[in-house]
Amino acid sequence: MVGFFMAQAVATDVMNVMQFGVAGIMGALWWWERRYSRQREDQLTEAHEALMAKQEHLDALLAALNGNTKVIAEFTSMQGEILRALKANGGGTGGGTA
């Protein structure tokens, strides 16, 4: 039902433009082309902005991941040093004084 009304509206618009002849049709085609080009440009702009926002989130996530990786590497290195120190001092053998 909506398609029927849409077809009638478009047909009416075309008939109104046709009364101005070829120049009217050319003007209408130019107007429609500009209108839809602008809509497409707006869609592309929105898509670009969404991608850039996601890129910012991804950059923040990667920075946090890099920071965590450095901390884990430092922690592992410190644990290795503590283990070596305990072995060098004879600690960690289970022997103690009571």
Secondary structure as a PSIPRED ss2 file (coil, helix, strand):
# PSIPRED VFORMAT (PSIPRED V4.0)

   1 M C   1.000  0.000  0.000
   2 V H   0.000  1.000  0.000
   3 G H   0.000  1.000  0.000
   4 F H   0.000  1.000  0.000
   5 F H   0.000  1.000  0.000
   6 M H   0.000  1.000  0.000
   7 A H   0.000  1.000  0.000
   8 Q H   0.000  1.000  0.000
   9 A H   0.000  1.000  0.000
  10 V H   0.000  1.000  0.000
  11 A H   0.000  1.000  0.000
  12 T H   0.000  1.000  0.000
  13 D H   0.000  1.000  0.000
  14 V H   0.000  1.000  0.000
  15 M H   0.000  1.000  0.000
  16 N H   0.000  1.000  0.000
  17 V H   0.000  1.000  0.000
  18 M H   0.000  1.000  0.000
  19 Q C   1.000  0.000  0.000
  20 F C   1.000  0.000  0.000
  21 G H   0.000  1.000  0.000
  22 V H   0.000  1.000  0.000
  23 A H   0.000  1.000  0.000
  24 G H   0.000  1.000  0.000
  25 I H   0.000  1.000  0.000
  26 M H   0.000  1.000  0.000
  27 G H   0.000  1.000  0.000
  28 A H   0.000  1.000  0.000
  29 L H   0.000  1.000  0.000
  30 W H   0.000  1.000  0.000
  31 W H   0.000  1.000  0.000
  32 W H   0.000  1.000  0.000
  33 E H   0.000  1.000  0.000
  34 R H   0.000  1.000  0.000
  35 R H   0.000  1.000  0.000
  36 Y H   0.000  1.000  0.000
  37 S H   0.000  1.000  0.000
  38 R H   0.000  1.000  0.000
  39 Q H   0.000  1.000  0.000
  40 R H   0.000  1.000  0.000
  41 E H   0.000  1.000  0.000
  42 D H   0.000  1.000  0.000
  43 Q H   0.000  1.000  0.000
  44 L H   0.000  1.000  0.000
  45 T H   0.000  1.000  0.000
  46 E H   0.000  1.000  0.000
  47 A H   0.000  1.000  0.000
  48 H H   0.000  1.000  0.000
  49 E H   0.000  1.000  0.000
  50 A H   0.000  1.000  0.000
  51 L H   0.000  1.000  0.000
  52 M H   0.000  1.000  0.000
  53 A H   0.000  1.000  0.000
  54 K H   0.000  1.000  0.000
  55 Q H   0.000  1.000  0.000
  56 E H   0.000  1.000  0.000
  57 H H   0.000  1.000  0.000
  58 L H   0.000  1.000  0.000
  59 D H   0.000  1.000  0.000
  60 A H   0.000  1.000  0.000
  61 L H   0.000  1.000  0.000
  62 L H   0.000  1.000  0.000
  63 A H   0.000  1.000  0.000
  64 A H   0.000  1.000  0.000
  65 L H   0.000  1.000  0.000
  66 N H   0.000  1.000  0.000
  67 G H   0.000  1.000  0.000
  68 N H   0.000  1.000  0.000
  69 T H   0.000  1.000  0.000
  70 K H   0.000  1.000  0.000
  71 V H   0.000  1.000  0.000
  72 I H   0.000  1.000  0.000
  73 A H   0.000  1.000  0.000
  74 E H   0.000  1.000  0.000
  75 F H   0.000  1.000  0.000
  76 T H   0.000  1.000  0.000
  77 S H   0.000  1.000  0.000
  78 M H   0.000  1.000  0.000
  79 Q H   0.000  1.000  0.000
  80 G H   0.000  1.000  0.000
  81 E H   0.000  1.000  0.000
  82 I H   0.000  1.000  0.000
  83 L H   0.000  1.000  0.000
  84 R H   0.000  1.000  0.000
  85 A H   0.000  1.000  0.000
  86 L H   0.000  1.000  0.000
  87 K H   0.000  1.000  0.000
  88 A H   0.000  1.000  0.000
  89 N C   1.000  0.000  0.000
  90 G C   1.000  0.000  0.000
  91 G C   1.000  0.000  0.000
  92 G C   1.000  0.000  0.000
  93 T C   1.000  0.000  0.000
  94 G C   1.000  0.000  0.000
  95 G C   1.000  0.000  0.000
  96 G C   1.000  0.000  0.000
  97 T C   1.000  0.000  0.000
  98 A C   1.000  0.000  0.000
